[in-house]
Amino acid sequence: MHGLERRLPGLTRGEGVLECGFDRYEPVRGPIPERPRTDHNPLDRKEYLLHVVRRV
């Protein structure tokens, strides 16, 4: 879905519109997918606050 959404402006010369909707949940088969954190862990309060303060 995201790949098509990124390619749509080039495919339609900026005139295309993409509409989508949620269909259903499905059980995960095989190994459960994992993704590493992309932000800081709010459960580690000291580390988290150090990074939040640096952004401000």
Residue pairs with C-beta under 8 A, 6 or more apart in sequence:
1 20
4 18
5 18
8 16
8 18
9 16
40 47
40 48
40 51
40 52
41 47
41 48
42 48
